[in-house]
Amino acid sequence: MLYGLACSNGYAVGKAEVIRGIPDISPQTGKVTPEKELSRYIAAVKLFEERANQVAEQVTQTDGGDEKNIITWHIFILKDPYMDSEIKRLIASGFSLEKAVISACETYSKVLLMSPSEIIRQRAADIIDVRNTMLEIISSSSNPAPLPDESVILIADTLTPSMTVGADKRHVCALAAANGGMTSHAAILARAMDIPAVLSVEGITDIISSGDTVIIDGTNGIIIPNPDEDTIKEYREKAEEYRRRQLALAEYADKPTVLKSGERVVLYGNIVDPEEANEVKAVGCDGVGLFRTEFLYMDRAFPPGENEQLAIYKKAAIITGDKPMTVRTLDVGADKIPACLETRGRLDPHSDVRGIRYSLKNIELFKVQLRALMRAAAYGNVRILLPMIDTPDEIRQVRALMKEIGRELKGRRIKYKENIPLGAMAETPAACITADLIAKEADFVSIGTNDLTHFIMAANREEKEVRHLCATSQIAVLRAIKHISDTVSAAGKPVGICGESAADLKLLPKLIELGVRTFSISPASVLDVRRALSEI
């Protein structure tokens, strides 16, 4: 029995299909010249872009979510100034296109693997994907070998996003890999496609061979190679029960979110794209509890302008309608470092300048976002949420800034909304200790349990040695949640949770016991959570 990270729920029994190494490349015949190789490179990039867009469209049609951005991001990787210039430099120095692509991608991936952030290290899988796809295109083998008719379990050292997207449920019933984690793109796509996945299983491609019968328990992070008949029967029954349970969840789409006693619970949905507001609406949420805006700044040379942001926020606000649409202002720093902001103030994985601290040190950039939000608020029930608030003065500074912006917009006769509800993210020990003071300044408070757990336990969840400490179920974290919830509620202000723990079915009874009655979670988790709450 092997153990790894349970990255996508579900159970599967099937034959293993083990993938190793990189695609074979045909050696080029004839003289290699920089001019010829550069011409081949330009043609290959064009085909790469077309292929990536086709795969992204396939994901959109299958899942209807923002997962397509993971695939189109590969275009940005290949067109990254460093990557592009490095490949061209190598070609100019006499490298063949194949060798130039392999060398540039290896150098790029090594840079990511040196990062102290596990999330950034996991992005090396995307570089591998770009490399493999380019090599397939260059060698004219862009159509991979067809998968067998029977459903297989795909196993690799590193699962790349294109492997995962190619995991048609008719041919692939589960995924497993030696590397990767909860936030790897392969894991995100597996969850979106509802395919069981277990990652970070050391040495799995050496232990399991193609053709072996394998059980994947994506719910508990267990892999059983060559199981006996009784175990196979047990897990097939679990898989069928899981399938029936998922189908039964559909009845909760139109039901109110209530506890067994009939007490109402507020259930919001989290989004990163305005289109996802439709998903929030479809599962009957009470509105959008967290619109993460840092993704608007990713994979671009310059930050989004006011009108571009206005169009995005306005669209989400109109879809959400009368229900609250909570937008978190730019939350960057740590492992979220958009290239377009690297030179705009101090921003690196080791810096404490992140969240609201970064915004208040980069006022002009912040004002662009606030102006767009204040204008978008004229079209819906927009609320603004400030990340990583530590002091009441930070909220006062933002209110003063919004008043200044309001006067500017009024002077220019531009439509906007005044007195927009302003919320604070409580995700540090400082916010916990001063929750009473923060509640006086904020209109509502949202507890970010991911960072709160990290800071309370003084343990980095990206480090395997202390990962066991990074659980919201730790008594110190639960006491912090209760203190914030009780203190903010006593001040007459709404308070809820928007961290991953809000969708933890095992933790939900404890959170309800602590007095939490507002949760903001991924739309994909809403029906499961609503059912679980109805039984508490």
C-alpha positions as CSV (number, residue, x, y, z in Angstrom):
1,M,0.0,0.0,0.0
2,L,1.3,3.4,-1.0
3,Y,0.4,6.8,0.5
4,G,0.3,10.3,-1.0
5,L,-1.7,13.5,-1.1
6,A,-5.4,13.1,-1.6
7,C,-5.8,15.7,-4.4
8,S,-9.1,14.7,-6.0
9,N,-11.9,12.6,-4.3
10,G,-13.2,9.4,-5.6
11,Y,-12.2,5.7,-6.1
12,A,-11.1,3.7,-9.1
13,V,-9.8,0.2,-10.0
14,G,-8.0,-0.3,-13.3
15,K,-4.9,-1.2,-15.2
16,A,-1.9,1.1,-14.9
17,E,-0.5,3.1,-17.9
18,V,2.9,4.4,-16.8
19,I,4.4,7.4,-18.6
20,R,8.2,8.0,-18.3
21,G,10.7,10.4,-19.9
22,I,10.2,12.9,-22.7
23,P,8.8,12.4,-26.2
24,D,11.3,10.8,-28.7
25,I,12.5,13.3,-31.2
26,S,13.7,12.6,-34.7
27,P,17.2,13.8,-35.4
28,Q,17.3,16.5,-38.0
29,T,19.0,15.6,-41.3
30,G,21.1,18.0,-43.3
31,K,23.0,21.1,-42.2
32,V,21.6,23.0,-39.3
33,T,21.6,26.8,-39.8
34,P,20.3,29.5,-37.4
35,E,18.0,30.9,-40.1
36,K,16.4,27.5,-40.8
37,E,16.0,26.7,-37.0
38,L,14.6,30.1,-36.3
39,S,12.0,29.6,-39.1
40,R,11.1,26.2,-37.6
41,Y,10.8,27.8,-34.2
42,I,8.4,30.5,-35.4
43,A,6.2,27.9,-37.1
44,A,6.2,25.6,-34.1
45,V,5.2,28.4,-31.8
46,K,2.2,29.2,-34.0
47,L,1.1,25.6,-34.0
48,F,1.7,25.4,-30.2
49,E,-0.6,28.4,-29.7
50,E,-3.3,26.9,-31.9
51,R,-3.1,23.6,-30.1
52,A,-3.3,25.2,-26.7
53,N,-6.3,27.2,-27.6
54,Q,-8.1,24.1,-28.9
55,V,-7.4,22.2,-25.7
56,A,-8.6,25.3,-23.7
57,E,-11.8,25.3,-25.7
58,Q,-12.2,21.5,-25.0
59,V,-11.9,22.2,-21.2
60,T,-14.5,25.0,-21.5
61,Q,-17.0,22.8,-23.2
62,T,-16.4,19.9,-20.8
63,D,-16.3,21.8,-17.5
64,G,-17.4,25.4,-18.2
65,G,-15.0,26.8,-15.6
66,D,-11.9,29.0,-15.5
67,E,-9.6,25.9,-15.8
68,K,-9.0,26.9,-19.4
69,N,-6.7,29.6,-18.1
70,I,-4.3,26.9,-16.9
71,I,-3.9,25.7,-20.5
72,T,-3.7,29.1,-22.2
73,W,-1.1,30.0,-19.6
74,H,1.3,27.7,-21.5
75,I,1.2,30.2,-24.3
76,F,2.4,32.9,-22.0
77,I,5.2,30.6,-20.8
78,L,6.5,30.0,-24.3
79,K,6.2,33.7,-25.2
80,D,7.8,34.8,-21.9
81,P,10.6,37.3,-22.8
82,Y,13.1,35.1,-21.0
83,M,12.0,31.9,-22.6
84,D,11.7,33.3,-26.1
85,S,15.0,35.2,-26.0
86,E,16.9,32.1,-24.5
87,I,15.6,29.8,-27.3
88,K,16.6,32.3,-30.0
89,R,20.0,32.9,-28.3
90,L,20.7,29.2,-28.3
91,I,19.6,28.8,-31.9
92,A,21.9,31.7,-32.9
93,S,24.8,30.0,-31.2
94,G,24.3,26.9,-33.3
95,F,21.8,24.7,-31.3
96,S,19.2,22.8,-33.2
97,L,15.6,23.8,-32.4
98,E,15.1,20.6,-30.4
99,K,18.2,21.1,-28.2
100,A,17.4,24.8,-27.8
101,V,13.9,24.0,-26.5
102,I,15.1,21.3,-24.1
103,S,17.9,23.5,-22.8
104,A,15.8,26.6,-22.3
105,C,13.0,24.7,-20.6
106,E,15.4,22.8,-18.3
107,T,17.0,26.2,-17.2
108,Y,13.6,27.8,-16.7
109,S,12.3,24.8,-14.6
110,K,15.4,24.7,-12.5
111,V,14.8,28.4,-11.5
112,L,11.3,27.5,-10.4
113,L,12.5,24.4,-8.5
114,M,14.9,26.6,-6.5
115,S,12.0,28.6,-5.1
116,P,11.2,28.3,-1.3
117,S,7.5,28.1,-2.3
118,E,6.1,24.7,-3.0
119,I,3.4,26.2,-5.2
120,I,6.0,27.9,-7.4
121,R,8.1,24.7,-7.5
122,Q,5.0,22.8,-8.7
123,R,4.8,25.2,-11.7
124,A,7.9,23.4,-13.1
125,A,5.4,20.8,-14.3
126,D,4.0,23.4,-16.7
127,I,7.4,24.0,-18.1
128,I,7.8,20.2,-18.7
129,D,4.4,20.3,-20.5
130,V,5.5,23.2,-22.7
131,R,8.7,21.3,-23.5
132,N,7.0,18.0,-24.3
133,T,4.3,19.6,-26.5
134,M,6.9,21.6,-28.4
135,L,9.0,18.5,-29.0
136,E,5.9,16.6,-30.2
137,I,5.0,19.5,-32.6
138,I,8.6,19.8,-33.9
139,S,8.9,16.0,-34.5
140,S,5.4,16.0,-36.2
141,S,4.0,13.7,-33.6
142,S,1.5,16.1,-32.2
143,N,-1.2,13.4,-32.1
144,P,-0.3,11.1,-29.2
145,A,-0.9,7.4,-29.4
146,P,-4.5,6.5,-28.7
147,L,-5.3,5.2,-25.3
148,P,-6.6,1.7,-25.0
149,D,-10.4,1.0,-25.1
150,E,-10.5,-0.1,-21.5
151,S,-10.3,2.6,-18.7
152,V,-6.7,3.0,-17.4
153,I,-5.1,4.7,-14.4
154,L,-2.5,7.2,-15.7
155,I,0.7,7.2,-13.7
156,A,3.7,9.5,-14.2
157,D,6.6,11.1,-12.4
158,T,4.9,14.4,-13.0
159,L,1.4,14.9,-14.3
160,T,1.3,17.8,-16.7
161,P,-1.9,19.8,-17.3
162,S,-2.2,18.5,-20.9
163,M,-1.9,14.9,-19.7
164,T,-4.7,15.7,-17.2
165,V,-6.9,17.4,-19.8
166,G,-6.3,14.5,-22.1
167,A,-7.7,12.2,-19.4
168,D,-11.0,11.5,-21.1
169,K,-13.2,9.7,-18.6
170,R,-13.9,7.0,-21.3
171,H,-10.2,6.1,-21.2
172,V,-8.7,7.3,-17.9
173,C,-10.4,6.6,-14.6
174,A,-7.8,8.0,-12.2
175,L,-4.4,9.7,-11.9
176,A,-1.3,9.3,-9.8
177,A,2.1,10.8,-9.8
178,A,5.4,10.9,-7.8
179,N,5.3,14.7,-7.7
180,G,2.7,17.5,-7.3
181,G,0.4,18.8,-4.6
182,M,-3.0,20.2,-3.9
183,T,-2.3,23.5,-5.7
184,S,-0.6,22.0,-8.8
185,H,-2.4,22.6,-12.0
186,A,-2.8,18.9,-12.6
187,A,-4.6,18.6,-9.2
188,I,-6.9,21.6,-9.9
189,L,-7.9,20.1,-13.3
190,A,-8.5,16.7,-11.9
191,R,-10.9,18.1,-9.3
192,A,-12.6,20.1,-12.0
193,M,-13.0,17.0,-14.1
194,D,-14.0,14.8,-11.1
195,I,-11.2,12.3,-11.7
196,P,-9.7,10.7,-8.6
197,A,-6.1,11.7,-8.1
198,V,-3.3,10.9,-5.6
199,L,-0.1,12.9,-6.0
200,S,3.3,13.1,-4.2
201,V,3.8,9.3,-4.1
202,E,7.6,8.9,-4.0
203,G,8.9,6.3,-6.4
204,I,5.6,5.3,-7.8
205,T,6.8,4.8,-11.4
206,D,9.5,2.4,-10.2
207,I,7.0,0.4,-8.1
208,I,4.1,0.1,-10.6
209,S,4.5,-1.0,-14.2
210,S,2.1,-0.7,-17.1
211,G,-0.5,-3.4,-17.0
212,D,-0.5,-3.8,-13.2
213,T,-3.9,-3.7,-11.6
214,V,-4.1,-0.7,-9.3
215,I,-6.6,0.8,-6.8
216,I,-6.7,4.6,-6.4
217,D,-8.4,6.1,-3.3
218,G,-8.4,9.8,-4.1
219,T,-10.4,10.6,-1.0
220,N,-7.8,9.2,1.5
221,G,-4.6,9.4,-0.6
222,I,-4.1,5.6,-0.8
223,I,-2.8,3.5,-3.7
224,I,-2.9,-0.3,-3.7
225,P,-0.8,-2.0,-6.3
226,N,-1.9,-5.6,-7.4
227,P,-4.7,-5.9,-4.9
228,D,-6.5,-9.2,-4.1
229,E,-10.0,-10.0,-5.4
230,D,-11.7,-9.1,-2.0
231,T,-10.0,-5.7,-2.0
232,I,-11.0,-5.0,-5.6
233,K,-14.6,-5.9,-4.8
234,E,-14.5,-3.6,-1.7
235,Y,-13.2,-0.6,-3.7
236,R,-15.6,-1.2,-6.6
237,E,-18.4,-1.0,-4.1
238,K,-16.9,2.3,-2.7
239,A,-16.7,3.7,-6.2
240,E,-20.3,2.9,-6.9
241,E,-21.4,4.4,-3.6
242,Y,-19.4,7.5,-4.3
243,R,-21.1,7.8,-7.8
244,R,-24.6,7.4,-6.3
245,R,-23.8,10.0,-3.7
246,Q,-22.6,12.5,-6.3
247,L,-25.8,12.0,-8.3
248,A,-27.9,12.5,-5.2
249,L,-26.3,15.9,-4.5
250,A,-28.2,17.3,-7.5
251,E,-31.3,17.6,-5.3
252,Y,-29.6,20.2,-3.1
253,A,-29.1,22.7,-5.9
254,D,-32.4,24.4,-5.3
255,K,-32.6,23.9,-1.6
256,P,-31.9,26.6,1.1
257,T,-28.9,26.1,3.3
258,V,-30.2,25.1,6.7
259,L,-29.0,23.1,9.7
260,K,-31.1,20.1,10.8
261,S,-32.8,22.4,13.3
262,G,-34.0,24.6,10.5
263,E,-31.5,27.4,11.3
264,R,-30.4,29.3,8.2
265,V,-26.7,29.3,7.2
266,V,-25.3,31.8,4.7
267,L,-23.4,30.0,1.9
268,Y,-21.4,32.1,-0.6
269,G,-19.3,31.0,-3.6
270,N,-15.7,31.9,-4.4
271,I,-14.7,32.9,-7.9
272,V,-11.7,34.1,-9.9
273,D,-13.5,35.0,-13.1
274,P,-16.8,36.8,-13.8
275,E,-18.2,33.8,-15.7
276,E,-17.9,31.7,-12.6
277,A,-20.6,33.9,-11.0
278,N,-23.0,31.9,-13.2
279,E,-21.8,28.7,-11.4
280,V,-22.4,30.4,-8.0
281,K,-25.9,31.3,-9.2
282,A,-26.6,27.8,-10.6
283,V,-26.0,26.1,-7.2
284,G,-28.2,28.6,-5.3
285,C,-25.5,30.5,-3.3
286,D,-26.4,33.6,-1.3
287,G,-23.9,35.6,-3.5
288,V,-20.2,35.8,-4.1
289,G,-18.2,35.7,-0.9
290,L,-14.8,36.1,-2.5
291,F,-13.8,37.3,-5.9
292,R,-10.0,36.8,-6.0
293,T,-8.6,39.6,-8.2
294,E,-4.9,38.9,-8.1
295,F,-5.4,36.5,-11.1
296,L,-6.3,39.5,-13.2
297,Y,-2.7,40.6,-12.9
298,M,-1.1,37.3,-13.8
299,D,0.6,36.4,-17.0
300,R,0.8,39.9,-18.5
301,A,3.4,42.6,-19.1
302,F,1.3,45.5,-17.6
303,P,-1.3,45.6,-14.8
304,P,-5.0,45.8,-15.9
305,G,-6.3,49.3,-16.5
306,E,-9.3,50.9,-14.8
307,N,-11.7,50.3,-17.7
308,E,-10.6,46.7,-18.2
309,Q,-11.2,46.0,-14.5
310,L,-14.5,47.9,-14.5
311,A,-15.8,45.6,-17.3
312,I,-14.9,42.5,-15.4
313,Y,-16.3,43.6,-12.0
314,K,-19.5,45.0,-13.7
315,K,-20.1,41.7,-15.5
316,A,-19.9,39.7,-12.3
317,A,-22.0,42.2,-10.4
318,I,-24.8,42.1,-13.0
319,I,-24.8,38.2,-13.0
320,T,-24.9,38.2,-9.2
321,G,-27.8,40.7,-9.2
322,D,-29.2,41.8,-5.8
323,K,-27.1,39.3,-3.9
324,P,-23.7,40.5,-2.4
325,M,-20.7,40.3,-4.7
326,T,-17.6,40.5,-2.5
327,V,-14.4,41.5,-4.3
328,R,-11.1,41.1,-2.5
329,T,-8.6,43.8,-3.5
330,L,-5.2,42.8,-4.9
331,D,-3.7,40.1,-2.7
332,V,-0.1,39.6,-3.8
333,G,3.1,38.5,-2.2
334,A,4.4,35.2,-0.8
335,D,3.7,32.7,-3.6
336,K,1.6,35.0,-5.7
337,I,4.0,37.3,-7.6
338,P,2.6,38.6,-11.0
339,A,5.4,39.4,-13.4
340,C,3.8,42.8,-14.2
341,L,4.3,43.8,-10.5
342,E,7.8,42.6,-9.9
343,T,9.3,46.0,-10.4
344,R,6.5,47.9,-8.7
345,G,7.6,48.1,-5.1
346,R,9.3,45.4,-3.0
347,L,7.6,42.1,-3.9
348,D,9.2,38.7,-3.4
349,P,8.5,35.4,-1.6
350,H,10.5,36.5,1.4
351,S,9.0,39.9,1.8
352,D,6.4,40.9,4.4
353,V,5.0,43.5,2.0
354,R,1.9,41.7,0.8
355,G,-1.9,42.1,0.7
356,I,-3.1,45.5,2.0
357,R,0.5,46.4,2.9
358,Y,1.5,46.3,-0.7
359,S,-1.6,48.2,-1.9
360,L,-1.0,51.0,0.5
361,K,2.6,51.3,-0.6
362,N,1.6,51.4,-4.2
363,I,-1.3,53.9,-4.0
364,E,-1.7,54.7,-7.7
365,L,-2.0,51.1,-8.6
366,F,-4.5,50.6,-5.7
367,K,-6.5,53.7,-6.8
368,V,-7.0,52.2,-10.2
369,Q,-8.6,49.1,-8.7
370,L,-10.7,51.1,-6.2
371,R,-12.0,53.4,-8.9
372,A,-13.1,50.4,-11.0
373,L,-14.8,48.8,-8.0
374,M,-16.6,52.0,-7.0
375,R,-17.8,52.4,-10.6
376,A,-18.9,48.8,-10.9
377,A,-20.8,49.1,-7.6
378,A,-23.3,51.2,-9.4
379,Y,-24.5,48.1,-11.3
380,G,-24.9,45.6,-8.4
381,N,-24.5,44.8,-4.7
382,V,-20.7,45.1,-4.6
383,R,-18.7,44.8,-1.4
384,I,-14.9,45.4,-1.0
385,L,-12.8,43.0,1.1
386,L,-9.3,44.1,2.2
387,P,-6.7,41.3,2.5
388,M,-4.4,40.8,5.5
389,I,-5.7,43.5,7.7
390,D,-3.6,43.9,10.9
391,T,-4.6,47.3,12.3
392,P,-7.8,49.4,12.3
393,D,-5.7,52.3,10.8
394,E,-5.3,50.3,7.6
395,I,-9.1,50.3,7.1
396,R,-9.3,54.0,7.9
397,Q,-6.6,54.7,5.3
398,V,-8.6,52.9,2.6
399,R,-11.8,54.7,3.6
400,A,-10.0,58.1,3.3
401,L,-8.7,57.0,-0.1
402,M,-12.2,56.0,-1.3
403,K,-13.5,59.4,-0.2
404,E,-10.8,61.1,-2.3
405,I,-11.6,58.9,-5.3
406,G,-15.3,59.6,-4.9
407,R,-14.7,63.3,-5.1
408,E,-12.6,62.8,-8.3
409,L,-15.3,60.7,-9.9
410,K,-18.0,63.2,-8.9
411,G,-16.0,66.0,-10.3
412,R,-15.6,64.1,-13.6
413,R,-19.4,63.3,-13.6
414,I,-18.6,59.5,-13.7
415,K,-21.3,57.2,-12.3
416,Y,-20.2,55.4,-9.1
417,K,-21.6,54.3,-5.7
418,E,-20.8,55.8,-2.3
419,N,-20.7,54.0,1.0
420,I,-19.7,50.6,-0.3
421,P,-19.5,48.0,2.5
422,L,-15.8,47.6,3.4
423,G,-14.7,44.3,4.9
424,A,-11.5,43.0,6.5
425,M,-9.8,39.7,6.1
426,A,-8.8,38.3,9.6
427,E,-5.9,36.0,8.8
428,T,-3.1,37.0,11.2
429,P,-2.6,36.8,15.0
430,A,-2.7,40.6,15.1
431,A,-6.2,40.6,13.5
432,C,-7.3,38.0,16.0
433,I,-6.0,39.9,19.1
434,T,-7.5,43.2,17.9
435,A,-10.7,41.8,16.4
436,D,-12.8,44.2,18.6
437,L,-11.0,47.3,17.2
438,I,-11.1,46.0,13.6
439,A,-14.8,45.3,13.9
440,K,-15.4,49.0,14.8
441,E,-13.9,50.1,11.5
442,A,-15.0,47.2,9.1
443,D,-18.6,46.6,7.9
444,F,-17.9,42.9,7.9
445,V,-15.1,40.4,8.6
446,S,-14.0,37.3,6.7
447,I,-11.7,34.8,8.4
448,G,-9.0,33.5,6.1
449,T,-8.3,30.1,7.7
450,N,-5.4,29.2,5.4
451,D,-3.1,32.0,6.4
452,L,-4.5,32.2,9.9
453,T,-3.5,28.5,10.4
454,H,-0.1,29.2,8.9
455,F,0.6,32.2,11.2
456,I,-1.0,30.8,14.4
457,M,0.9,27.5,14.2
458,A,4.1,29.2,12.9
459,A,4.4,26.4,10.4
460,N,4.7,26.6,6.6
461,R,2.1,24.3,5.0
462,E,4.4,23.9,2.0
463,E,7.0,22.0,4.1
464,K,6.3,18.3,4.5
465,E,8.0,18.1,7.9
466,V,5.5,20.4,9.6
467,R,2.5,19.9,7.3
468,H,0.7,18.0,10.1
469,L,0.7,21.2,12.2
470,C,-1.0,23.2,9.4
471,A,-4.5,22.0,10.1
472,T,-7.4,24.3,11.0
473,S,-8.5,21.6,13.4
474,Q,-5.6,22.5,15.7
475,I,-7.0,23.7,19.0
476,A,-5.0,27.0,18.8
477,V,-6.6,27.8,15.4
478,L,-10.1,26.8,16.5
479,R,-9.8,29.1,19.6
480,A,-8.6,31.9,17.3
481,I,-11.7,31.4,15.0
482,K,-14.0,31.4,18.0
483,H,-12.5,34.5,19.4
484,I,-12.8,36.4,16.1
485,S,-16.3,35.1,15.5
486,D,-17.6,35.9,19.0
487,T,-15.9,39.3,19.1
488,V,-17.1,40.5,15.7
489,S,-20.6,39.2,16.3
490,A,-20.7,41.0,19.6
491,A,-20.0,44.2,17.7
492,G,-23.0,43.6,15.5
493,K,-21.0,42.9,12.4
494,P,-21.3,39.9,10.0
495,V,-18.5,37.4,10.2
496,G,-17.7,34.3,8.2
497,I,-15.0,31.9,6.9
498,C,-13.6,31.9,3.4
499,G,-10.7,29.5,3.8
500,E,-10.4,26.0,2.5
501,S,-11.6,24.7,5.9
502,A,-15.1,26.0,5.1
503,A,-15.5,23.1,2.7
504,D,-14.0,20.5,5.0
505,L,-16.9,18.2,5.7
506,K,-15.2,16.7,8.8
507,L,-14.6,20.1,10.3
508,L,-18.0,21.6,9.6
509,P,-19.7,20.3,12.8
510,K,-16.9,21.9,14.9
511,L,-17.2,25.2,13.0
512,I,-20.9,25.3,13.6
513,E,-20.4,24.5,17.3
514,L,-18.0,27.5,17.4
515,G,-20.8,29.7,16.2
516,V,-19.8,30.2,12.5
517,R,-22.9,30.6,10.3
518,T,-21.4,32.1,7.1
519,F,-19.2,30.2,4.7
520,S,-17.6,31.1,1.4
521,I,-16.4,28.1,-0.7
522,S,-15.8,26.9,-4.3
523,P,-19.0,26.4,-6.3
524,A,-17.9,22.8,-6.9
525,S,-18.1,22.2,-3.1
526,V,-21.5,23.9,-2.5
527,L,-23.8,20.9,-2.8
528,D,-21.6,18.7,-0.7
529,V,-21.4,21.3,2.0
530,R,-25.1,22.1,1.9
531,R,-26.0,18.4,2.3
532,A,-23.5,18.1,5.2
533,L,-24.9,21.2,6.9
534,S,-28.4,19.8,6.6
535,E,-27.4,16.8,8.8
536,I,-25.8,18.9,11.6
